[in-house]
């Protein structure tokens, strides 16, 4: 099998300890890219952050960001796909984040719109960790729903992702159930104390399909690697769907192959086995 496209999740997959990309991963990616394989970052992170990571691994392939809401050839500047929340969708989120007393972050391609004092502090920490001259991230903070609603209305057509936070797991559980019961928005489990929401129909899987069609690459020539719930659709879609050993069980159940952990350069092992070795 001659694979032509490999889509790689970032957190828990490409990144190793302390958010650093293992040298083994960088070397394997470099060799695959030189062979003509498109190496695509596919992440829940916002677009500007995805581009920063693509530059770090020295590839000029398009990126998939915000859990599939953005697909863009960053090198040429061409937008391949872009989805954003409609007004009724973000209004529903505002209604429920108030009802369940949740902290919220709304995202554009390069901006975090934070709600509540805690949310504002968390957004500033995120900016400090990820900001650079080539990765500009802006933060807007709002303490009232009225001011937040006005900002979202001003940015209508640009909001691609929302993350809700709470230390009360039961509140998050009830929020998720109500969203599932009353809307068609995309829902991704992100962590014990957070949940990620995307526009209707958006997933990494749908965007891998869009990108592979754009690149004229067949499904059987695609590898997707991930570790979490938001990677399930792309791993199911791929000709070779790979779960990290440190990944969630629900992902491993649908994967064709389970590689080593992110700490042990599981991404490099997949590339070496299925792309760089002549007869894997």
Secondary structure by P-SEA (a helix, b strand, c coil): ccccbbbbbcccccccccccccaaaaaaaaaaaaabbbbbbbccccaaaaaaaaaaacccccccccccccccccccccccbbbbbcaaaaaaaaaaaaaaccccccccccccccccaaaaaaaaaaaaacccccbbbbbbbbccaaaaaaaaaaacccccbbbbbbccaaaaaaaaaaaaaccccccccccccbbbbbcccccaaaaaaaaaaaaccccccbbbbbccccaaaaaaaccbbbbcccccaaaaaaccccccccccaaaaaaaaaccccccc
